[in-house]
Amino acid sequence: MKYNISNYNKSVAEYKRIIKDAKGKLFFIVFDVKDEKAFFSMAPLSEAIHDMGGDVSVIVKNGKSEVLDSLTRAWSLYSKMKCGEKNKDTIALKEFINHVEKKAKGRFEEIWKPADVLLLSGDEGFAGNINLPYRPEWFVQYRWKEMLQTSDVILRQVYNIKKGERFNIGFELMLANKDLDKPKEDYLDSYAICWAMLQSAKKYTIPTMGASSPRMSMLLPMERSSDLRATLLGCELSKNIDEPVFKLYRKLSAPLRTNKLKIADASFFISGKGYPGKHVFGEVIGYPSPNKKTRWNSPGGFIYKLDYAPQTRLDPRLPRARFAFTDTLPLDIYIDTCNIDWLAMEKRNNKIRDITERSEKIIVKSNIREKYVTDLEVGLVKPDGTHRWARGSDVDTRFKINKEYYKRTGIKAGNMANIPGGEMFTTPEYIEGTFVGDVVISIDQSYRLSPKNPMVVKCTRNGYKIISGPKDIIAKFEKKKKEAWQNILKQEKFKSIPQKIIDIKKRNFNGIGEFAINTNPKARLCDYLIVNEKIAKMMHIALGSGFEPDKATEYHTDIVFDAPRQKLDVYGVDKKGNQLWILRKGKFVA
């Protein structure tokens, strides 16, 4: 443990003694980007609150915060409405809430309730309903120069960040101990990652930060202030659309000052265990495109407008932002896999992309003898004769608009990346055969697999079937899949997205969405799929949603398999039957 864990545990216990009761309460915490003590105190404080059954929402502002201003105005107006005060603004709010509640049945008004505990940073600690001391002493800098170098490399090469851009960093709160499956040190490492990213970002951008409590099921409601923030932003961006609910919201835009909200040009966030939770307005109403040809179930959908979202082709708006994310990675792995020449890695990806684009199918064959072996045919050509798009994961977020996608389709879609990068991936037309997942699978978090008890998946042109694997992991996957199906049914019930998209999601629900070959030269085996799916010469396949609009569904589960261990031959076959080799017995030849 690189940190002072004894000090950390004492701080958690101290916060619990002072707070006494957090169950069911929302702690809303605000401090400035320069408040280092406040930031590192968030680790023991959030663990204490989560252990006690509370929720946490954090805004780390850079001077004036338009989001904070709108939220506090919303809470104030709601409180006045509940106290019986009648004026044009309280009447407008009541009409708006009542309209949504016709479908939400009590869930929508809940998100307007003010935070139970409001804490602002002071000289010696957090002050508000209760006073809490800062407790950052647990943190110890580790390979700090390299951490800053890594952040600089990511900002310059991956984001191509520009002076004056607005940049938001989402950090991960500490989970309740009962929910923590990964080493606590890894979660604490994520605070170092975000703080280093903030220091680098200050040189180029106007950075802010934020965090909120995750959910252990995708069916649970979001932390309520985050749900309200999403609603305010989504409705502000939709207020001129000719539908009754947005006409009602239009009256609230000025008093809530949501007309002053600004969207970050780029975002970086840590994605740990769990899910954001259900966004009520998005589930029961949704956000239509201005031409009313489609509908989104979150404001993030049309802010980022990713190319594989079915709505993107029909929504004329431009993407407003780009983003990238990583997991709660150990610092050594984060530095080693990200402090690299991303542009050089892009060249290797492009070689494999070129082979894939020239091939009608890819053959994958194992050269070992085991009960189950990987043996696949990956189809790349659609029935209309067009080729599935092969792409790389490298310097993906240098621009808001995906230039290659625009060149291919004439549609202006957005960009995203996961970090570390390093893969060539495509959405297959079909996969036939069997693959043996012997490295890691991602469900609500990453889970290690092993050659002794791998996840074995049988693939056909109609979908897939898991034929063997660890029972506990299969159960977690089936739970995720069941919740995803329930989400689709809710979207269909409330008509929050078009029926055509519902039909696409249903059709692809048991489909295969991704085939990938990994290329990061510095990635090494660990507990995290986001790294293992980049280890050069390994491969992965995703069950569920793909990266083209006609292959969308409600979940995406990556499974990594070890090409060197399985001694995989991987080659493309072109129109003339020529073999275009990528791997031979698990080693690159491309």
Secondary structure, DSSP 8 states (H G I E B T S, - for coil): --S-HHHHHHHHHHHHHHH---TT-EEEEEEETT-HHHHHHHHHHHHHHHHTT-EEEEEEESSS-HHHHHHHHHHHHHHHHHTT--SHHHHHHHHHHHHHHHHHTTHHHHTTS--SEEEEE-SSEEEESS-EE---TT----SHHHHHHHHHHIIIIIS---TT-EEEEE------GGG--S-HHHHHHHHHHHHHHHHHHTTTSEEEEEEE--BSSTTSB--HHHHHHHHHHHHHHHTTSSSHHHHHHHHHHHHHTGGG----SEEEEE--SSB--B-HHHHHT-EE-TTSS-EESSHHHHHH-BTTSGGGGT--S----EEEEE-S--HHHHHHHHSS-HHHHHHHHHHHHHHHHH-SEEEEE--S--SS--EEEEE-B-TTS-B--EEEESSTTSSSS-HHHHHHHS---B-EEESS--EEEE--SEEEEEEEE-SEEESSSEEE-BTTB-EEEEEETTEEEEEE--HHHHHHHHHHHHHHHHHHHHHHHHT-S-HHHHHHHHHTTTSEEEEEEE-BTT----S-HHHHTTBTT-EEEEEE--SSGGG--S-EEEEEE-HHHHT-EEEEE-TT--EEEEEETTEE--
